[in-house]
Amino acid sequence: MIEIKGVTKKFGSFTAIENLSLKVGNGSVYGLVGYNGAGKTTLLKTIMGIYKADEGSITVDGVETFDSPDIKKKMFFAPDDLYFEPYSTINKMAKFYSGYYPEFSFETLEKLCKVFGLDKDKRINSFSKGMQRQAELILAISSKPEIILFDENFDGLDPAKRNLFNKMIIEYVAETDSSVIISSHNLHELTDICDHIGLINGKRIVLDCSVDDISASRCKFRLVFADEKTEEDFKDIPYKKFNKDGRIITLSMAVDAEEGEEILRKLNPLMIEKFPQTLEEIFLDEMEGSDYDFKEIFG
């Protein structure tokens, strides 16, 4: 298990992540979501031990990662900014990684290169961006790590290859009970593969729950009233987002549908409708400063 407790990482006067905590269990694919610059890459590099946390702790099975070479050999970090040795091929990079990862499987490498249609003896720098992504993913899986950290690694993959990647990761996790963290700013890339989602915003995790539970714990309501209401009338209602159109109020709440309806009935609406929220809607609800009045800009 990966356990992150109260981690803060600073670069001079700039704080990249602050008092951030989360857990990733064995056999889990954890999706780390946030806008570009939210701190996802910093968090992954700190987990990997590339950076040392200024505050807090990061442990794998109870062992601090930063000062443990043995733990680092169980982890593979696939960065967004890919790097391969000059003039290297997949075969050459495989030999490089096999010197660090004792469980490296050349048999797995061979099979995956055939699946993705990559030439192991061709220079990687001659590959397209998408093919280079595939090469990195293949090398990651072939290294047989217990923990894999993918940083925006869907970028450059076409839908067919992305689907192959999803199946590969799900099968790998099922067979090895490994832990995988995938960072992305795109929820669509994560919903088909992740069993858990963490939303990072304001340098912290603001939402952390299983994919199965997240929609069940959120609901959107549309209410119609006999007279016009203002947002002040809802000051005691724990809503996440509020919109008013005449006598029609639309809002979202971080509760299940039945509980939310019971709370809103106390305001005596003429009509109340409830709708499940999509992950995208929940994402936007949790992001600070996501609403802009463009009329004030262009008007």
Solvent accessible surface area in square Angstrom, and as a share of the most:
residue,aa,sasa,rsa
1,M,88,0.39
2,I,0,0.00
3,E,38,0.17
4,I,2,0.01
5,K,114,0.48
6,G,21,0.20
7,V,0,0.00
8,T,5,0.03
9,K,25,0.11
10,K,91,0.39
11,F,85,0.35
12,G,73,0.70
13,S,124,0.80
14,F,121,0.50
15,T,20,0.12
16,A,8,0.06
17,I,0,0.00
18,E,69,0.31
19,N,84,0.43
20,L,0,0.00
21,S,58,0.37
22,L,9,0.05
23,K,115,0.49
24,V,2,0.01
25,G,24,0.23
26,N,91,0.47
27,G,32,0.31
28,S,16,0.10
29,V,7,0.04
30,Y,1,0.00
31,G,0,0.00
32,L,1,0.00
33,V,1,0.00
34,G,0,0.00
35,Y,94,0.36
36,N,115,0.59
37,G,79,0.76
38,A,18,0.14
39,G,10,0.10
40,K,9,0.04
41,T,56,0.32
42,T,18,0.10
43,L,1,0.01
44,L,0,0.00
45,K,50,0.21
46,T,4,0.02
47,I,0,0.00
48,M,23,0.10
49,G,7,0.07
50,I,92,0.47
51,Y,61,0.23
52,K,116,0.49
53,A,25,0.19
54,D,77,0.40
55,E,101,0.45
56,G,49,0.47
57,S,31,0.20
58,I,8,0.04
59,T,23,0.13
60,V,4,0.02
61,D,91,0.47
62,G,66,0.63
63,V,70,0.40
64,E,86,0.39
65,T,2,0.01
66,F,71,0.29
67,D,111,0.57
68,S,16,0.10
69,P,92,0.58
70,D,105,0.54
71,I,10,0.05
72,K,45,0.19
73,K,85,0.36
74,K,71,0.30
75,M,0,0.00
76,F,3,0.01
77,F,25,0.10
78,A,0,0.00
79,P,32,0.20
80,D,59,0.31
81,D,122,0.63
82,L,37,0.18
83,Y,154,0.58
84,F,26,0.11
85,E,72,0.33
86,P,97,0.61
87,Y,131,0.50
88,S,5,0.03
89,T,14,0.08
90,I,0,0.00
91,N,38,0.19
92,K,116,0.49
93,M,6,0.02
94,A,0,0.00
95,K,137,0.58
96,F,112,0.47
97,Y,32,0.12
98,S,36,0.23
99,G,74,0.71
100,Y,90,0.34
101,Y,13,0.05
102,P,107,0.67
103,E,118,0.53
104,F,21,0.09
105,S,24,0.16
106,F,95,0.39
107,E,116,0.52
108,T,26,0.15
109,L,2,0.01
110,E,65,0.29
111,K,117,0.49
112,L,22,0.11
113,C,4,0.03
114,K,149,0.63
115,V,82,0.47
116,F,10,0.04
117,G,62,0.59
118,L,14,0.07
119,D,78,0.40
120,K,42,0.18
121,D,102,0.53
122,K,98,0.41
123,R,126,0.46
124,I,1,0.00
125,N,97,0.50
126,S,66,0.43
127,F,12,0.05
128,S,62,0.40
129,K,114,0.48
130,G,10,0.10
131,M,62,0.28
132,Q,41,0.18
133,R,6,0.02
134,Q,11,0.05
135,A,0,0.00
136,E,5,0.02
137,L,1,0.00
138,I,0,0.00
139,L,0,0.00
140,A,0,0.00
141,I,6,0.03
142,S,0,0.00
143,S,1,0.01
144,K,74,0.31
145,P,3,0.02
146,E,88,0.39
147,I,6,0.03
148,I,0,0.00
149,L,0,0.00
150,F,0,0.00
151,D,1,0.01
152,E,22,0.10
153,N,1,0.01
154,F,0,0.00
155,D,67,0.35
156,G,41,0.40
157,L,8,0.04
158,D,72,0.37
159,P,103,0.65
160,A,70,0.54
161,K,47,0.20
162,R,67,0.24
163,N,74,0.38
164,L,59,0.29
165,F,0,0.00
166,N,16,0.08
167,K,124,0.53
168,M,23,0.10
169,I,0,0.00
170,I,82,0.42
171,E,98,0.44
172,Y,16,0.06
173,V,10,0.06
174,A,80,0.62
175,E,128,0.58
176,T,62,0.36
177,D,85,0.44
178,S,5,0.03
179,S,3,0.02
180,V,0,0.00
181,I,3,0.02
182,I,0,0.00
183,S,0,0.00
184,S,0,0.00
185,H,88,0.39
186,N,52,0.27
187,L,13,0.06
188,H,129,0.57
189,E,24,0.11
190,L,0,0.00
191,T,45,0.26
192,D,111,0.57
193,I,10,0.05
194,C,9,0.05
195,D,67,0.35
196,H,50,0.22
197,I,4,0.02
198,G,0,0.00
199,L,2,0.01
200,I,0,0.00
201,N,20,0.10
202,G,49,0.47
203,K,73,0.31
204,R,107,0.39
205,I,31,0.16
206,V,61,0.35
207,L,28,0.14
208,D,62,0.32
209,C,30,0.18
210,S,29,0.19
211,V,35,0.20
212,D,126,0.65
213,D,84,0.44
214,I,3,0.01
215,S,44,0.29
216,A,70,0.54
217,S,49,0.32
218,R,16,0.06
219,C,4,0.02
220,K,53,0.22
221,F,0,0.00
222,R,91,0.33
223,L,0,0.00
224,V,37,0.21
225,F,4,0.02
226,A,60,0.47
227,D,80,0.41
228,E,107,0.48
229,K,41,0.17
230,T,77,0.45
231,E,87,0.39
232,E,110,0.49
233,D,67,0.35
234,F,0,0.00
235,K,142,0.60
236,D,123,0.64
237,I,19,0.09
238,P,75,0.47
239,Y,58,0.22
240,K,79,0.34
241,K,65,0.28
242,F,38,0.16
243,N,92,0.47
244,K,78,0.33
245,D,98,0.51
246,G,35,0.33
247,R,129,0.47
248,I,68,0.35
249,I,0,0.00
250,T,37,0.21
251,L,3,0.02
252,S,4,0.02
253,M,0,0.00
254,A,50,0.39
255,V,23,0.13
256,D,61,0.32
257,A,24,0.19
258,E,122,0.55
259,E,84,0.37
260,G,0,0.00
261,E,37,0.17
262,E,120,0.54
263,I,40,0.20
264,L,0,0.00
265,R,114,0.42
266,K,153,0.65
267,L,45,0.22
268,N,124,0.63
269,P,15,0.10
270,L,124,0.61
271,M,84,0.38
272,I,23,0.11
273,E,65,0.29
274,K,89,0.38
275,F,66,0.28
276,P,110,0.69
277,Q,8,0.04
278,T,71,0.41
279,L,23,0.12
280,E,58,0.26
281,E,50,0.23
282,I,2,0.01
283,F,22,0.09
284,L,80,0.40
285,D,20,0.10
286,E,23,0.10
287,M,8,0.04
288,E,140,0.63
289,G,55,0.53
290,S,32,0.20
291,D,104,0.54
292,Y,148,0.56
293,D,77,0.40
294,F,114,0.47
295,K,168,0.71
296,E,145,0.65
297,I,109,0.55
298,F,163,0.68
299,G,100,0.97
